[in-house]
Amino acid sequence: MLAVLKTVEVHDCHAVGFFFNSYRVLNEGRALHIDRCGPKDLRLTSPEDVQTLYRYTEKFSWLKFVQDLYRWVGMSTFSIEKLWTPPTEDRGSAFLCLASQFTAELESLLSWDALKASPEYVLESASDSTKISLMDWTSEVFISTTTKLYWGKSLLEIEPNLLHIFRQWEETNWKYVFQLPRCLSKDTYAARDGLVGALTKYFHLPRERRSDTAYFVKMAESELRDIALDEREIARIHMLQMWA
């Protein structure tokens, strides 16, 4: 099936161009043989090929990449193997409840008073109009809402600067995906370690101090402790869940 897909091969020689503008290099690669640092990759360059790839899940899998994400964040091989142990119960209804809570919270934040309330994203404000930064508003609303619904109020109390740290991670995590060395990714590693550090402190708290945690987080923590993962390993997992 791979031979049917129109692909781009990526090797060593185009590393600099790929670093500065991967989109341009890949676009040129529709007709060229592209090189990148590291092993040979195949890059899909059309939506039709991506659709074909997703349909053939028995031949192509995201599993190796997903496990690499956990490995790169610092998890041990033991923890990663344990993480793929099947869960002990179905949590479908809890996810539906969480989705409903998220929708309700989002609707409340779209009110006129709420839009004018935060200096984090308001650029200009008058009696009949408010100009906001859509990027800042989206980050503030989605990150803060998700954080409160999943981990409750305690996480933001532990690290009041959490939203800023997460924004830094969001803006630089492409370096993490491409596995740039630490000397070129200090901002990325600082953000990653800041998030993991805050979550580690969070999971060290007694459960009664974080009773407003979502059902999913409570059950995931119980499952992870049952397979002998410590607070820092649990924090690494939740840091990736926060990103997702």
Summary of the structure (lengths in Angstrom):
residues: 244
radius of gyration: 21.2
end to end distance: 29.5
largest distance: 61.5
contacts: 629
relative contact order: 0.10
helix: 64%
strand: 6%
